[in-house]
Amino acid sequence: TGITTPSEAREAYECGYDVIGLVFKHQSRRCITPESGAAIRQVLPANAHICALFANPSDDELLDIVRKVKPNSLQLDGNEASSRLTMLRHQTGAEIVKGIEVMDPSDLEKAAEYEKTANRIFFSVRRHPDRIVRDKINRFDWKLFRDLDLKIPWVLSGGLHAENVLSVVEQSQAKEINVCSGVEITPGRKSIDLIKEFYAITEFAKAA
């Protein structure tokens, strides 16, 4: 997630990544314009899967990006109601991913609300602003994800990088993962070498 340039997108696709995530959340340092998104789409093959990330977008903004970028899926990371997910799925024909921020194990329970309206849940484990709470998060029990009883697929994200991904996957039993900052030099600037390294490690784990 957080691809910002056509060259990054092309490298990630050619490396073998299943999804290219483009951020259209204004508060994000990785936010790109619809025009940049369209330029990225143009350098990718027609079968490349693009996921457009939003947080409480207006209908006009979201539909403008859908027209220009033609994403395969829409990830909604705000406080969008379940009914809006249904509306957008019918309106755009895109796969709908509901992003859920996890700062505490109890946040995992929020996923149940979207089982019937989303195609996939995207769990993003975040650092809490409160230091005491953050210390607990740093010791987050990834094994809690093993107990998820969801009827739809889910993705695990949050601080994954080449050094910890195998351990996190083993503990969580996640079938799908996302990487963002773990392959960056600075926020919004990806390292091609890190992109390749991360992919190689995850593919080695699949083959093992």
ZIGI-V418456 format. One record per pair of residues at least 4 apart in sequence whose C-alpha atoms are under 6 Angstrom apart, sorted by the first residue. I is the first residue (numbers start at 0). J is the second residue. D is the distance in Angstrom with one decimal. If there is no record, write none. Layout:
# ZIGI-V418456
i:I j:J d:D
i:I j:J d:D
This chain:
# ZIGI-V418456
i:0 j:20 d:4.1
i:0 j:179 d:5.0
i:1 j:20 d:5.7
i:1 j:21 d:5.4
i:1 j:22 d:5.6
i:1 j:29 d:5.6
i:2 j:21 d:5.6
i:5 j:39 d:4.5
i:10 j:14 d:6.0
i:11 j:16 d:5.7
i:12 j:16 d:5.4
i:18 j:48 d:5.1
i:18 j:49 d:5.8
i:19 j:49 d:4.8
i:20 j:49 d:5.9
i:20 j:50 d:4.8
i:21 j:51 d:5.0
i:22 j:30 d:4.9
i:22 j:52 d:4.8
i:23 j:30 d:5.0
i:23 j:31 d:5.8
i:23 j:52 d:5.6
i:23 j:53 d:5.4
i:24 j:30 d:5.7
i:24 j:53 d:5.0
i:24 j:54 d:5.7
i:25 j:30 d:5.9
i:29 j:187 d:4.7
i:33 j:64 d:5.5
i:36 j:68 d:5.5
i:37 j:67 d:5.6
i:37 j:68 d:4.5
i:48 j:71 d:5.7
i:49 j:70 d:4.9
i:49 j:71 d:5.4
i:50 j:70 d:5.6
i:50 j:71 d:6.0
i:50 j:72 d:4.7
i:50 j:73 d:5.6
i:51 j:73 d:5.0
i:52 j:74 d:4.6
i:53 j:75 d:5.1
i:54 j:75 d:5.5
i:54 j:76 d:4.7
i:54 j:77 d:4.2
i:55 j:77 d:5.0
i:58 j:62 d:6.0
i:64 j:68 d:5.6
i:65 j:69 d:4.9
i:71 j:93 d:5.4
i:72 j:93 d:4.9
i:72 j:94 d:4.3
i:72 j:95 d:5.7
i:73 j:95 d:5.1
i:73 j:96 d:5.9
i:74 j:96 d:4.4
i:74 j:97 d:5.7
i:75 j:97 d:5.1
i:75 j:98 d:5.6
i:76 j:98 d:4.4
i:81 j:113 d:6.0
i:84 j:116 d:6.0
i:85 j:116 d:5.4
i:86 j:90 d:6.0
i:87 j:91 d:5.8
i:88 j:92 d:5.3
i:88 j:93 d:5.7
i:95 j:117 d:5.1
i:95 j:118 d:5.3
i:96 j:117 d:5.7
i:96 j:118 d:5.9
i:96 j:119 d:4.8
i:96 j:120 d:5.6
i:97 j:120 d:5.0
i:97 j:121 d:5.9
i:98 j:121 d:4.6
i:99 j:122 d:5.1
i:100 j:123 d:4.9
i:101 j:106 d:5.3
i:101 j:123 d:5.7
i:101 j:124 d:4.6
i:101 j:125 d:5.9
i:102 j:125 d:5.5
i:102 j:127 d:5.9
i:113 j:117 d:5.6
i:119 j:151 d:5.7
i:119 j:152 d:5.1
i:119 j:153 d:5.4
i:120 j:153 d:4.5
i:121 j:153 d:5.7
i:121 j:154 d:4.7
i:122 j:154 d:6.0
i:122 j:155 d:5.1
i:122 j:156 d:6.0
i:123 j:156 d:4.7
i:123 j:157 d:5.1
i:124 j:157 d:4.6
i:126 j:133 d:5.7
i:127 j:133 d:4.8
i:129 j:133 d:5.9
i:141 j:170 d:5.6
i:141 j:171 d:4.9
i:142 j:170 d:5.0
i:142 j:171 d:4.7
i:144 j:171 d:5.1
i:145 j:171 d:5.4
i:145 j:172 d:6.0
i:154 j:175 d:4.8
i:154 j:176 d:5.2
i:155 j:176 d:4.7
i:156 j:176 d:5.9
i:156 j:177 d:4.9
i:159 j:164 d:5.5
i:159 j:178 d:5.8
i:159 j:181 d:5.7
i:160 j:164 d:5.7
i:160 j:181 d:4.3
i:161 j:197 d:5.1
i:167 j:171 d:5.9
i:168 j:172 d:5.3
i:168 j:173 d:5.4
i:182 j:189 d:5.8
i:182 j:190 d:5.8
i:182 j:193 d:4.9
i:182 j:194 d:5.5
i:183 j:188 d:5.5
i:183 j:189 d:4.1
i:183 j:190 d:5.4
i:184 j:188 d:5.8
i:184 j:189 d:5.9
i:184 j:190 d:5.9
i:193 j:197 d:6.0
